[in-house]
Amino acid sequence: MTEELIAKSAAPLRPRTDSRAAAVAIAGLLVPGLGHALLGMWGRALACFLSVGALVYAGAGMRGNLFSWQSADAFSRLGFVADAGSGIFYLVAKSLEALGPDVSHSYGDYGTRFLATAGVLNLLAALHAYEAAKGHKA
Amino acid sequence: MSAGLHLSHFQALLLFALLVSVALGFLSRREPVERFKYIARSLFWFLLIGVGIGWAMYPFSR
């Protein structure tokens, strides 16, 4: 009897939990750390925001290559997926790189990796926030 | 940011390792002490492997 009551009360909550988790993940994708902030995980939110922000700032400062979604080859499109993972910081990087990329020097090449890492790190953080919102881990 | 940020190889490695270690430490560990240990260990391995690969490539650099 008790199990039936629990099952009945838990069933309607499932879609809401899923949509909330998806909303948290999308928020985290758009603004690094926002997904964790919505869950009240302030330390993780701040760490994500500052780490991704610093990687983007350094990457753009080193004039790394920021891939566009209109890239010709598959490898560049993959680079765009990585870069775009940093959400609004992708646009910040674009505005910071007023002179465009310069990969003729080693630091420009490093900058490209910094920008891609920022995006991939934020994708990982958004996935973590999604899992946390679903109650799988925290 | 027209002047640009000109970091040496080691400075870039150090900055990259520190930022990634901090982010992964905060994401994967909950307790502050565990986080600090994870960050320190991750940073150490990043630097050791980075410098190690650098030295391994040294004979082919000339």
N, CA and C atoms of all chains as a GROMACS GRO file, in nm:
protein
  600
    1MET      N    1   0.084  -0.121   0.000
    1MET     CA    2   0.000   0.000   0.000
    1MET      C    3   0.087   0.126   0.000
    2THR      N    4   0.184   0.126   0.091
    2THR     CA    5   0.275   0.241   0.099
    2THR      C    6   0.354   0.257  -0.031
    3GLU      N    7   0.398   0.142  -0.085
    3GLU     CA    8   0.475   0.147  -0.210
    3GLU      C    9   0.392   0.203  -0.326
    4GLU      N   10   0.262   0.164  -0.326
    4GLU     CA   11   0.173   0.214  -0.431
    4GLU      C   12   0.158   0.366  -0.421
    5LEU      N   13   0.145   0.413  -0.297
    5LEU     CA   14   0.131   0.558  -0.276
    5LEU      C   15   0.256   0.632  -0.322
    6ILE      N   16   0.373   0.575  -0.289
    6ILE     CA   17   0.499   0.638  -0.330
    6ILE      C   18   0.510   0.641  -0.482
    7ALA      N   19   0.474   0.528  -0.545
    7ALA     CA   20   0.481   0.519  -0.691
    7ALA      C   21   0.387   0.621  -0.756
    8LYS      N   22   0.267   0.635  -0.700
    8LYS     CA   23   0.170   0.730  -0.755
    8LYS      C   24   0.217   0.873  -0.740
    9SER      N   25   0.275   0.904  -0.623
    9SER     CA   26   0.318   1.042  -0.600
    9SER      C   27   0.446   1.075  -0.676
   10ALA      N   28   0.530   0.974  -0.704
   10ALA     CA   29   0.657   1.001  -0.772
   10ALA      C   30   0.639   1.012  -0.923
   11ALA      N   31   0.541   0.940  -0.978
   11ALA     CA   32   0.525   0.935  -1.123
   11ALA      C   33   0.505   1.071  -1.190
   12PRO      N   34   0.414   1.157  -1.140
   12PRO     CA   35   0.396   1.284  -1.209
   12PRO      C   36   0.516   1.378  -1.196
   13LEU      N   37   0.599   1.356  -1.094
   13LEU     CA   38   0.714   1.443  -1.072
   13LEU      C   39   0.825   1.419  -1.174
   14ARG      N   40   0.828   1.302  -1.233
   14ARG     CA   41   0.940   1.263  -1.320
   14ARG      C   42   0.962   1.361  -1.437
   15PRO      N   43   0.856   1.394  -1.517
   15PRO     CA   44   0.879   1.485  -1.629
   15PRO      C   45   0.926   1.623  -1.583
   16ARG      N   46   0.872   1.667  -1.467
   16ARG     CA   47   0.914   1.798  -1.417
   16ARG      C   48   1.061   1.798  -1.380
   17THR      N   49   1.107   1.688  -1.319
   17THR     CA   50   1.247   1.676  -1.281
   17THR      C   51   1.334   1.676  -1.404
   18ASP      N   52   1.290   1.602  -1.508
   18ASP     CA   53   1.367   1.596  -1.632
   18ASP      C   54   1.376   1.732  -1.699
   19SER      N   55   1.265   1.802  -1.705
   19SER     CA   56   1.267   1.933  -1.772
   19SER      C   57   1.347   2.035  -1.691
   20ARG      N   58   1.341   2.021  -1.558
   20ARG     CA   59   1.420   2.111  -1.472
   20ARG      C   60   1.568   2.084  -1.493
   21ALA      N   61   1.605   1.955  -1.501
   21ALA     CA   62   1.745   1.918  -1.521
   21ALA      C   63   1.793   1.970  -1.657
   22ALA      N   64   1.707   1.958  -1.759
   22ALA     CA   65   1.744   2.007  -1.892
   22ALA      C   66   1.762   2.159  -1.890
   23ALA      N   67   1.672   2.228  -1.817
   23ALA     CA   68   1.682   2.375  -1.807
   23ALA      C   69   1.811   2.416  -1.736
   24VAL      N   70   1.846   2.340  -1.633
   24VAL     CA   71   1.971   2.368  -1.559
   24VAL      C   72   2.092   2.349  -1.651
   25ALA      N   73   2.090   2.241  -1.731
   25ALA     CA   74   2.201   2.213  -1.823
   25ALA      C   75   2.212   2.321  -1.929
   26ILE      N   76   2.098   2.364  -1.984
   26ILE     CA   77   2.101   2.468  -2.088
   26ILE      C   78   2.150   2.601  -2.030
   27ALA      N   79   2.105   2.632  -1.907
   27ALA     CA   80   2.151   2.755  -1.840
   27ALA      C   81   2.302   2.750  -1.820
   28GLY      N   82   2.352   2.632  -1.779
   28GLY     CA   83   2.495   2.615  -1.759
   28GLY      C   84   2.574   2.624  -1.888
   29LEU      N   85   2.512   2.579  -1.998
   29LEU     CA   86   2.578   2.588  -2.128
   29LEU      C   87   2.588   2.733  -2.175
   30LEU      N   88   2.481   2.808  -2.152
   30LEU     CA   89   2.478   2.947  -2.200
   30LEU      C   90   2.569   3.037  -2.116
   31VAL      N   91   2.560   3.022  -1.984
   31VAL     CA   92   2.644   3.103  -1.894
   31VAL      C   93   2.720   3.007  -1.802
   32PRO      N   94   2.851   2.993  -1.820
   32PRO     CA   95   2.927   2.899  -1.737
   32PRO      C   96   2.902   2.920  -1.588
   33GLY      N   97   2.865   2.814  -1.519
   33GLY     CA   98   2.843   2.821  -1.374
   33GLY      C   99   2.698   2.846  -1.335
   34LEU      N  100   2.618   2.892  -1.429
   34LEU     CA  101   2.479   2.926  -1.395
   34LEU      C  102   2.398   2.802  -1.358
   35GLY      N  103   2.427   2.690  -1.422
   35GLY     CA  104   2.357   2.565  -1.390
   35GLY      C  105   2.378   2.526  -1.244
   36HIS      N  106   2.503   2.534  -1.199
   36HIS     CA  107   2.533   2.501  -1.060
   36HIS      C  108   2.476   2.606  -0.965
   37ALA      N  109   2.477   2.732  -1.008
   37ALA     CA  110   2.422   2.840  -0.924
   37ALA      C  111   2.272   2.817  -0.900
   38LEU      N  112   2.201   2.771  -1.003
   38LEU     CA  113   2.057   2.744  -0.988
   38LEU      C  114   2.031   2.631  -0.889
   39LEU      N  115   2.132   2.542  -0.874
   39LEU     CA  116   2.117   2.432  -0.780
   39LEU      C  117   2.171   2.467  -0.641
   40GLY      N  118   2.222   2.591  -0.628
   40GLY     CA  119   2.275   2.635  -0.499
   40GLY      C  120   2.416   2.586  -0.472
   41MET      N  121   2.483   2.536  -0.576
   41MET     CA  122   2.622   2.491  -0.560
   41MET      C  123   2.714   2.609  -0.594
   42TRP      N  124   2.729   2.699  -0.500
   42TRP     CA  125   2.795   2.827  -0.529
   42TRP      C  126   2.944   2.813  -0.555
   43GLY      N  127   3.010   2.724  -0.482
   43GLY     CA  128   3.154   2.704  -0.503
   43GLY      C  129   3.184   2.655  -0.643
   44ARG      N  130   3.106   2.555  -0.686
   44ARG     CA  131   3.125   2.499  -0.820
   44ARG      C  132   3.088   2.602  -0.927
   45ALA      N  133   2.983   2.678  -0.900
   45ALA     CA  134   2.940   2.780  -0.996
   45ALA      C  135   3.050   2.884  -1.017
   46LEU      N  136   3.107   2.929  -0.906
   46LEU     CA  137   3.212   3.031  -0.914
   46LEU      C  138   3.338   2.975  -0.981
   47ALA      N  139   3.373   2.851  -0.945
   47ALA     CA  140   3.493   2.787  -1.003
   47ALA      C  141   3.477   2.771  -1.154
   48CYS      N  142   3.357   2.728  -1.198
   48CYS     CA  143   3.332   2.710  -1.343
   48CYS      C  144   3.340   2.845  -1.415
   49PHE      N  145   3.272   2.943  -1.357
   49PHE     CA  146   3.267   3.074  -1.421
   49PHE      C  147   3.408   3.134  -1.434
   50LEU      N  148   3.484   3.129  -1.325
   50LEU     CA  149   3.617   3.190  -1.326
   50LEU      C  150   3.715   3.112  -1.414
   51SER      N  151   3.709   2.978  -1.406
   51SER     CA  152   3.803   2.897  -1.486
   51SER      C  153   3.777   2.913  -1.635
   52VAL      N  154   3.651   2.898  -1.674
   52VAL     CA  155   3.616   2.911  -1.817
   52VAL      C  156   3.644   3.054  -1.864
   53GLY      N  157   3.608   3.152  -1.781
   53GLY     CA  158   3.632   3.292  -1.815
   53GLY      C  159   3.780   3.323  -1.832
   54ALA      N  160   3.861   3.272  -1.739
   54ALA     CA  161   4.005   3.297  -1.746
   54ALA      C  162   4.067   3.228  -1.868
   55LEU      N  163   4.021   3.106  -1.898
   55LEU     CA  164   4.073   3.035  -2.016
   55LEU      C  165   4.039   3.111  -2.144
   56VAL      N  166   3.916   3.162  -2.152
   56VAL     CA  167   3.874   3.237  -2.271
   56VAL      C  168   3.952   3.368  -2.280
   57TYR      N  169   3.966   3.437  -2.167
   57TYR     CA  170   4.037   3.565  -2.166
   57TYR      C  171   4.183   3.546  -2.210
   58ALA      N  172   4.246   3.442  -2.154
   58ALA     CA  173   4.387   3.414  -2.189
   58ALA      C  174   4.397   3.369  -2.335
   59GLY      N  175   4.305   3.282  -2.378
   59GLY     CA  176   4.307   3.232  -2.516
   59GLY      C  177   4.289   3.343  -2.617
   60ALA      N  178   4.196   3.433  -2.589
   60ALA     CA  179   4.173   3.546  -2.680
   60ALA      C  180   4.291   3.643  -2.674
   61GLY      N  181   4.348   3.659  -2.553
   61GLY     CA  182   4.464   3.747  -2.536
   61GLY      C  183   4.585   3.696  -2.612
   62MET      N  184   4.596   3.563  -2.624
   62MET     CA  185   4.708   3.503  -2.698
   62MET      C  186   4.677   3.493  -2.847
   63ARG      N  187   4.563   3.547  -2.885
   63ARG     CA  188   4.517   3.551  -3.025
   63ARG      C  189   4.503   3.411  -3.084
   64GLY      N  190   4.435   3.327  -3.005
   64GLY     CA  191   4.405   3.193  -3.054
   64GLY      C  192   4.299   3.196  -3.161
   65ASN      N  193   4.290   3.086  -3.235
   65ASN     CA  194   4.192   3.078  -3.345
   65ASN      C  195   4.055   3.042  -3.290
   66LEU      N  196   3.960   3.130  -3.313
   66LEU     CA  197   3.822   3.105  -3.270
   66LEU      C  198   3.744   3.059  -3.393
   67PHE      N  199   3.704   2.933  -3.396
   67PHE     CA  200   3.642   2.876  -3.516
   67PHE      C  201   3.500   2.929  -3.535
   68SER      N  202   3.465   2.944  -3.661
   68SER     CA  203   3.330   2.988  -3.696
   68SER      C  204   3.247   2.867  -3.737
   69TRP      N  205   3.114   2.879  -3.725
   69TRP     CA  206   3.031   2.765  -3.761
   69TRP      C  207   3.023   2.746  -3.913
   70GLN      N  208   3.070   2.846  -3.987
   70GLN     CA  209   3.070   2.836  -4.133
   70GLN      C  210   3.201   2.778  -4.185
   71SER      N  211   3.277   2.713  -4.098
   71SER     CA  212   3.406   2.658  -4.139
   71SER      C  213   3.389   2.555  -4.251
   72ALA      N  214   3.493   2.547  -4.333
   72ALA     CA  215   3.484   2.461  -4.452
   72ALA      C  216   3.499   2.312  -4.420
   73ASP      N  217   3.597   2.278  -4.338
   73ASP     CA  218   3.623   2.135  -4.315
   73ASP      C  219   3.566   2.085  -4.183
   74ALA      N  220   3.558   1.953  -4.172
   74ALA     CA  221   3.496   1.890  -4.055
   74ALA      C  222   3.577   1.918  -3.928
   75PHE      N  223   3.708   1.924  -3.941
   75PHE     CA  224   3.792   1.948  -3.823
   75PHE      C  225   3.765   2.087  -3.764
   76SER      N  226   3.748   2.184  -3.851
   76SER     CA  227   3.718   2.321  -3.803
   76SER      C  228   3.579   2.329  -3.742
   77ARG      N  229   3.485   2.252  -3.799
   77ARG     CA  230   3.350   2.250  -3.742
   77ARG      C  231   3.351   2.188  -3.602
   78LEU      N  232   3.436   2.087  -3.587
   78LEU     CA  233   3.454   2.026  -3.454
   78LEU      C  234   3.514   2.128  -3.358
   79GLY      N  235   3.606   2.209  -3.410
   79GLY     CA  236   3.665   2.317  -3.330
   79GLY      C  237   3.560   2.418  -3.289
   80PHE      N  238   3.465   2.445  -3.378
   80PHE     CA  239   3.357   2.538  -3.344
   80PHE      C  240   3.270   2.483  -3.231
   81VAL      N  241   3.241   2.352  -3.237
   81VAL     CA  242   3.160   2.290  -3.130
   81VAL      C  243   3.231   2.308  -2.996
   82ALA      N  244   3.363   2.286  -2.996
   82ALA     CA  245   3.440   2.303  -2.872
   82ALA      C  246   3.437   2.449  -2.826
   83ASP      N  247   3.462   2.540  -2.918
   83ASP     CA  248   3.465   2.684  -2.883
   83ASP      C  249   3.328   2.733  -2.834
   84ALA      N  250   3.224   2.691  -2.904
   84ALA     CA  251   3.089   2.738  -2.871
   84ALA      C  252   3.041   2.684  -2.737
   85GLY      N  253   3.106   2.579  -2.689
   85GLY     CA  254   3.070   2.523  -2.559
   85GLY      C  255   3.085   2.621  -2.445
   86SER      N  256   3.162   2.726  -2.466
   86SER     CA  257   3.182   2.823  -2.357
   86SER      C  258   3.067   2.923  -2.348
   87GLY      N  259   2.962   2.905  -2.429
   87GLY     CA  260   2.842   2.988  -2.418
   87GLY      C  261   2.865   3.134  -2.451
   88ILE      N  262   2.823   3.221  -2.359
   88ILE     CA  263   2.836   3.365  -2.389
   88ILE      C  264   2.982   3.408  -2.399
   89PHE      N  265   3.071   3.328  -2.340
   89PHE     CA  266   3.213   3.364  -2.347
   89PHE      C  267   3.267   3.351  -2.490
   90TYR      N  268   3.196   3.274  -2.576
   90TYR     CA  269   3.234   3.267  -2.717
   90TYR      C  270   3.223   3.407  -2.778
   91LEU      N  271   3.114   3.476  -2.745
   91LEU     CA  272   3.093   3.612  -2.798
   91LEU      C  273   3.192   3.710  -2.736
   92VAL      N  274   3.223   3.688  -2.606
   92VAL     CA  275   3.322   3.773  -2.539
   92VAL      C  276   3.458   3.757  -2.607
   93ALA      N  277   3.495   3.632  -2.638
   93ALA     CA  278   3.623   3.606  -2.705
   93ALA      C  279   3.627   3.674  -2.841
   94LYS      N  280   3.514   3.670  -2.912
   94LYS     CA  281   3.508   3.734  -3.044
   94LYS      C  282   3.530   3.885  -3.032
   95SER      N  283   3.471   3.945  -2.928
   95SER     CA  284   3.487   4.090  -2.912
   95SER      C  285   3.627   4.125  -2.862
   96LEU      N  286   3.690   4.033  -2.787
   96LEU     CA  287   3.825   4.060  -2.736
   96LEU      C  288   3.930   4.052  -2.847
   97GLU      N  289   3.903   3.963  -2.944
   97GLU     CA  290   4.000   3.943  -3.052
   97GLU      C  291   3.975   4.043  -3.165
   98ALA      N  292   4.005   4.168  -3.135
   98ALA     CA  293   3.978   4.272  -3.235
   98ALA      C  294   4.068   4.256  -3.358
   99LEU      N  295   4.190   4.206  -3.336
   99LEU     CA  296   4.284   4.192  -3.448
   99LEU      C  297   4.276   4.056  -3.517
  100GLY      N  298   4.191   3.969  -3.466
  100GLY     CA  299   4.180   3.836  -3.526
  100GLY      C  300   4.288   3.742  -3.475
  101PRO      N  301   4.280   3.615  -3.514
  101PRO     CA  302   4.378   3.518  -3.464
  101PRO      C  303   4.516   3.534  -3.529
  102ASP      N  304   4.618   3.492  -3.456
  102ASP     CA  305   4.754   3.491  -3.510
  102ASP      C  306   4.824   3.366  -3.460
  103VAL      N  307   4.819   3.261  -3.541
  103VAL     CA  308   4.879   3.134  -3.498
  103VAL      C  309   5.018   3.115  -3.559
  104SER      N  310   5.078   3.225  -3.603
  104SER     CA  311   5.214   3.216  -3.654
  104SER      C  312   5.315   3.207  -3.540
  105HIS      N  313   5.269   3.238  -3.417
  105HIS     CA  314   5.354   3.224  -3.298
  105HIS      C  315   5.299   3.113  -3.210
  106SER      N  316   5.388   3.062  -3.124
  106SER     CA  317   5.346   2.950  -3.038
  106SER      C  318   5.232   2.991  -2.946
  107TYR      N  319   5.234   3.116  -2.896
  107TYR     CA  320   5.128   3.155  -2.802
  107TYR      C  321   4.992   3.163  -2.870
  108GLY      N  322   4.991   3.192  -3.000
  108GLY     CA  323   4.864   3.192  -3.074
  108GLY      C  324   4.807   3.051  -3.084
  109ASP      N  325   4.898   2.956  -3.105
  109ASP     CA  326   4.857   2.815  -3.112
  109ASP      C  327   4.806   2.768  -2.975
  110TYR      N  328   4.874   2.810  -2.870
  110TYR     CA  329   4.828   2.777  -2.734
  110TYR      C  330   4.692   2.839  -2.708
  111GLY      N  331   4.674   2.962  -2.755
  111GLY     CA  332   4.547   3.032  -2.735
  111GLY      C  333   4.431   2.954  -2.794
  112THR      N  334   4.455   2.892  -2.912
  112THR     CA  335   4.350   2.809  -2.975
  112THR      C  336   4.310   2.696  -2.882
  113ARG      N  337   4.410   2.634  -2.818
  113ARG     CA  338   4.382   2.523  -2.724
  113ARG      C  339   4.310   2.573  -2.599
  114PHE      N  340   4.348   2.691  -2.552
  114PHE     CA  341   4.283   2.749  -2.434
  114PHE      C  342   4.134   2.770  -2.462
  115LEU      N  343   4.104   2.825  -2.579
  115LEU     CA  344   3.964   2.854  -2.615
  115LEU      C  345   3.883   2.725  -2.626
  116ALA      N  346   3.942   2.624  -2.691
  116ALA     CA  347   3.871   2.496  -2.707
  116ALA      C  348   3.852   2.428  -2.571
  117THR      N  349   3.954   2.435  -2.486
  117THR     CA  350   3.945   2.372  -2.354
  117THR      C  351   3.837   2.439  -2.270
  118ALA      N  352   3.827   2.571  -2.280
  118ALA     CA  353   3.723   2.644  -2.205
  118ALA      C  354   3.585   2.590  -2.242
  119GLY      N  355   3.562   2.570  -2.372
  119GLY     CA  356   3.433   2.520  -2.419
  119GLY      C  357   3.406   2.378  -2.372
  120VAL      N  358   3.505   2.292  -2.385
  120VAL     CA  359   3.487   2.151  -2.346
  120VAL      C  360   3.467   2.140  -2.195
  121LEU      N  361   3.540   2.223  -2.121
  121LEU     CA  362   3.526   2.224  -1.975
  121LEU      C  363   3.384   2.267  -1.935
  122ASN      N  364   3.330   2.365  -2.007
  122ASN     CA  365   3.195   2.410  -1.976
  122ASN      C  366   3.090   2.305  -2.015
  123LEU      N  367   3.116   2.232  -2.125
  123LEU     CA  368   3.025   2.122  -2.162
  123LEU      C  369   3.022   2.018  -2.050
  124LEU      N  370   3.140   1.989  -1.996
  124LEU     CA  371   3.151   1.892  -1.886
  124LEU      C  372   3.077   1.943  -1.762
  125ALA      N  373   3.093   2.074  -1.734
  125ALA     CA  374   3.027   2.134  -1.617
  125ALA      C  375   2.875   2.131  -1.633
  126ALA      N  376   2.827   2.158  -1.755
  126ALA     CA  377   2.682   2.156  -1.781
  126ALA      C  378   2.627   2.014  -1.764
  127LEU      N  379   2.704   1.916  -1.810
  127LEU     CA  380   2.663   1.776  -1.795
  127LEU      C  381   2.659   1.738  -1.646
  128HIS      N  382   2.757   1.787  -1.571
  128HIS     CA  383   2.761   1.763  -1.427
  128HIS      C  384   2.640   1.825  -1.357
  129ALA      N  385   2.607   1.947  -1.398
  129ALA     CA  386   2.491   2.015  -1.339
  129ALA      C  387   2.362   1.939  -1.372
  130TYR      N  388   2.355   1.886  -1.494
  130TYR     CA  389   2.238   1.807  -1.536
  130TYR      C  390   2.223   1.683  -1.448
  131GLU      N  391   2.334   1.613  -1.427
  131GLU     CA  392   2.333   1.493  -1.344
  131GLU      C  393   2.295   1.526  -1.200
  132ALA      N  394   2.351   1.637  -1.151
  132ALA     CA  395   2.321   1.680  -1.013
  132ALA      C  396   2.174   1.716  -0.997
  133ALA      N  397   2.118   1.782  -1.100
  133ALA     CA  398   1.977   1.821  -1.096
  133ALA      C  399   1.885   1.699  -1.095
  134LYS      N  400   1.932   1.591  -1.159
  134LYS     CA  401   1.853   1.468  -1.160
  134LYS      C  402   1.876   1.386  -1.034
  135GLY      N  403   1.968   1.431  -0.952
  135GLY     CA  404   1.995   1.363  -0.825
  135GLY      C  405   2.087   1.245  -0.837
  136HIS      N  406   2.155   1.232  -0.951
  136HIS     CA  407   2.246   1.120  -0.970
  136HIS      C  408   2.376   1.136  -0.892
  137LYS      N  409   2.429   1.258  -0.890
  137LYS     CA  410   2.549   1.283  -0.813
  137LYS      C  411   2.556   1.431  -0.779
  138ALA      N  412   2.636   1.461  -0.679
  138ALA     CA  413   2.654   1.602  -0.643
  138ALA      C  414   2.790   1.616  -0.590
  139MET      N  415   4.200   4.436  -2.637
  139MET     CA  416   4.321   4.360  -2.605
  139MET      C  417   4.414   4.355  -2.726
  140SER      N  418   4.457   4.473  -2.771
  140SER     CA  419   4.536   4.479  -2.893
  140SER      C  420   4.681   4.439  -2.869
  141ALA      N  421   4.732   4.461  -2.744
  141ALA     CA  422   4.872   4.430  -2.716
  141ALA      C  423   4.898   4.280  -2.718
  142GLY      N  424   4.801   4.203  -2.675
  142GLY     CA  425   4.817   4.057  -2.676
  142GLY      C  426   4.885   4.008  -2.550
  143LEU      N  427   4.870   3.880  -2.527
  143LEU     CA  428   4.925   3.817  -2.407
  143LEU      C  429   5.034   3.720  -2.455
  144HIS      N  430   5.159   3.756  -2.432
  144HIS     CA  431   5.270   3.675  -2.481
  144HIS      C  432   5.328   3.593  -2.368
  145LEU      N  433   5.286   3.469  -2.359
  145LEU     CA  434   5.334   3.381  -2.253
  145LEU      C  435   5.438   3.286  -2.308
  146SER      N  436   5.534   3.249  -2.224
  146SER     CA  437   5.632   3.148  -2.264
  146SER      C  438   5.564   3.010  -2.261
  147HIS      N  439   5.633   2.909  -2.310
  147HIS     CA  440   5.577   2.774  -2.311
  147HIS      C  441   5.540   2.730  -2.169
  148PHE      N  442   5.632   2.754  -2.075
  148PHE     CA  443   5.608   2.708  -1.939
  148PHE      C  444   5.497   2.788  -1.871
  149GLN      N  445   5.494   2.918  -1.895
  149GLN     CA  446   5.388   3.002  -1.836
  149GLN      C  447   5.250   2.957  -1.886
  150ALA      N  448   5.243   2.928  -2.017
  150ALA     CA  449   5.116   2.882  -2.074
  150ALA      C  450   5.076   2.747  -2.013
  151LEU      N  451   5.174   2.658  -1.999
  151LEU     CA  452   5.147   2.527  -1.938
  151LEU      C  453   5.097   2.542  -1.795
  152LEU      N  454   5.164   2.630  -1.720
  152LEU     CA  455   5.129   2.651  -1.578
  152LEU      C  456   4.988   2.709  -1.565
  153LEU      N  457   4.957   2.808  -1.646
  153LEU     CA  458   4.824   2.871  -1.640
  153LEU      C  459   4.715   2.770  -1.679
  154PHE      N  460   4.740   2.697  -1.788
  154PHE     CA  461   4.644   2.597  -1.836
  154PHE      C  462   4.620   2.490  -1.729
  155ALA      N  463   4.731   2.437  -1.674
  155ALA     CA  464   4.722   2.330  -1.575
  155ALA      C  465   4.647   2.378  -1.451
  156LEU      N  466   4.675   2.499  -1.408
  156LEU     CA  467   4.612   2.552  -1.287
  156LEU      C  468   4.461   2.569  -1.306
  157LEU      N  469   4.422   2.630  -1.417
  157LEU     CA  470   4.280   2.656  -1.440
  157LEU      C  471   4.200   2.526  -1.458
  158VAL      N  472   4.255   2.433  -1.535
  158VAL     CA  473   4.185   2.306  -1.558
  158VAL      C  474   4.180   2.224  -1.429
  159SER      N  475   4.288   2.224  -1.353
  159SER     CA  476   4.290   2.149  -1.227
  159SER      C  477   4.188   2.204  -1.128
  160VAL      N  478   4.178   2.336  -1.119
  160VAL     CA  479   4.082   2.397  -1.027
  160VAL      C  480   3.939   2.360  -1.068
  161ALA      N  481   3.909   2.372  -1.198
  161ALA     CA  482   3.774   2.341  -1.245
  161ALA      C  483   3.740   2.194  -1.220
  162LEU      N  484   3.830   2.104  -1.254
  162LEU     CA  485   3.803   1.961  -1.235
  162LEU      C  486   3.797   1.925  -1.086
  163GLY      N  487   3.881   1.989  -1.006
  163GLY     CA  488   3.880   1.965  -0.861
  163GLY      C  489   3.746   2.002  -0.799
  164PHE      N  490   3.694   2.119  -0.838
  164PHE     CA  491   3.565   2.163  -0.783
  164PHE      C  492   3.450   2.078  -0.833
  165LEU      N  493   3.460   2.031  -0.959
  165LEU     CA  494   3.351   1.950  -1.014
  165LEU      C  495   3.348   1.809  -0.958
  166SER      N  496   3.466   1.753  -0.936
  166SER     CA  497   3.470   1.610  -0.902
  166SER      C  498   3.478   1.581  -0.752
  167ARG      N  499   3.510   1.679  -0.671
  167ARG     CA  500   3.519   1.655  -0.526
  167ARG      C  501   3.429   1.752  -0.452
  168ARG      N  502   3.376   1.707  -0.338
  168ARG     CA  503   3.281   1.790  -0.263
  168ARG      C  504   3.346   1.858  -0.142
  169GLU      N  505   3.429   1.784  -0.070
  169GLU     CA  506   3.491   1.839   0.051
  169GLU      C  507   3.611   1.929   0.016
  170PRO      N  508   3.628   2.041   0.088
  170PRO     CA  509   3.739   2.133   0.057
  170PRO      C  510   3.877   2.067   0.062
  171VAL      N  511   3.900   1.982   0.160
  171VAL     CA  512   4.031   1.916   0.172
  171VAL      C  513   4.054   1.823   0.053
  172GLU      N  514   3.949   1.748   0.018
  172GLU     CA  515   3.959   1.657  -0.097
  172GLU      C  516   3.981   1.736  -0.226
  173ARG      N  517   3.917   1.849  -0.237
  173ARG     CA  518   3.935   1.934  -0.355
  173ARG      C  519   4.079   1.982  -0.365
  174PHE      N  520   4.130   2.029  -0.252
  174PHE     CA  521   4.267   2.081  -0.252
  174PHE      C  522   4.367   1.971  -0.291
  175LYS      N  523   4.347   1.851  -0.235
  175LYS     CA  524   4.435   1.739  -0.268
  175LYS      C  525   4.428   1.705  -0.417
  176TYR      N  526   4.305   1.703  -0.470
  176TYR     CA  527   4.285   1.670  -0.611
  176TYR      C  528   4.354   1.775  -0.700
  177ILE      N  529   4.333   1.903  -0.665
  177ILE     CA  530   4.391   2.012  -0.745
  177ILE      C  531   4.544   2.003  -0.743
  178ALA      N  532   4.600   1.981  -0.623
  178ALA     CA  533   4.746   1.972  -0.610
  178ALA      C  534   4.801   1.854  -0.690
  179ARG      N  535   4.733   1.739  -0.679
  179ARG     CA  536   4.779   1.619  -0.749
  179ARG      C  537   4.766   1.636  -0.902
  180SER      N  538   4.655   1.691  -0.945
  180SER     CA  539   4.633   1.713  -1.088
  180SER      C  540   4.736   1.812  -1.145
  181LEU      N  541   4.760   1.919  -1.070
  181LEU     CA  542   4.857   2.019  -1.114
  181LEU      C  543   4.996   1.958  -1.126
  182PHE      N  544   5.032   1.878  -1.027
  182PHE     CA  545   5.163   1.812  -1.027
  182PHE      C  546   5.180   1.723  -1.150
  183TRP      N  547   5.078   1.640  -1.179
  183TRP     CA  548   5.086   1.549  -1.294
  183TRP      C  549   5.085   1.623  -1.426
  184PHE      N  550   5.007   1.731  -1.435
  184PHE     CA  551   5.007   1.813  -1.557
  184PHE      C  552   5.148   1.864  -1.585
  185LEU      N  553   5.210   1.920  -1.479
  185LEU     CA  554   5.342   1.981  -1.498
  185LEU      C  555   5.448   1.875  -1.526
  186LEU      N  556   5.442   1.765  -1.451
  186LEU     CA  557   5.541   1.659  -1.469
  186LEU      C  558   5.533   1.600  -1.610
  187ILE      N  559   5.414   1.568  -1.654
  187ILE     CA  560   5.397   1.507  -1.787
  187ILE      C  561   5.430   1.609  -1.897
  188GLY      N  562   5.387   1.735  -1.877
  188GLY     CA  563   5.416   1.839  -1.976
  188GLY      C  564   5.565   1.862  -1.993
  189VAL      N  565   5.635   1.878  -1.881
  189VAL     CA  566   5.780   1.900  -1.887
  189VAL      C  567   5.849   1.772  -1.937
  190GLY      N  568   5.798   1.658  -1.896
  190GLY     CA  569   5.854   1.529  -1.941
  190GLY      C  570   5.845   1.513  -2.093
  191ILE      N  571   5.728   1.544  -2.148
  191ILE     CA  572   5.711   1.535  -2.294
  191ILE      C  573   5.802   1.637  -2.364
  192GLY      N  574   5.815   1.755  -2.302
  192GLY     CA  575   5.904   1.858  -2.357
  192GLY      C  576   6.047   1.807  -2.368
  193TRP      N  577   6.094   1.743  -2.261
  193TRP     CA  578   6.231   1.689  -2.263
  193TRP      C  579   6.242   1.571  -2.359
  194ALA      N  580   6.137   1.491  -2.369
  194ALA     CA  581   6.140   1.375  -2.461
  194ALA      C  582   6.151   1.422  -2.606
  195MET      N  583   6.098   1.541  -2.635
  195MET     CA  584   6.105   1.593  -2.773
  195MET      C  585   6.234   1.668  -2.800
  196TYR      N  586   6.312   1.693  -2.696
  196TYR     CA  587   6.433   1.775  -2.710
  196TYR      C  588   6.529   1.723  -2.817
  197PRO      N  589   6.558   1.591  -2.825
  197PRO     CA  590   6.653   1.542  -2.927
  197PRO      C  591   6.606   1.570  -3.071
  198PHE      N  592   6.474   1.586  -3.091
  198PHE     CA  593   6.423   1.606  -3.228
  198PHE      C  594   6.403   1.754  -3.260
  199SER      N  595   6.442   1.842  -3.169
  199SER     CA  596   6.414   1.985  -3.189
  199SER      C  597   6.518   2.052  -3.278
  200ARG      N  598   6.629   1.984  -3.305
  200ARG     CA  599   6.733   2.047  -3.389
  200ARG      C  600   6.755   1.969  -3.517
   0.00000   0.00000   0.00000
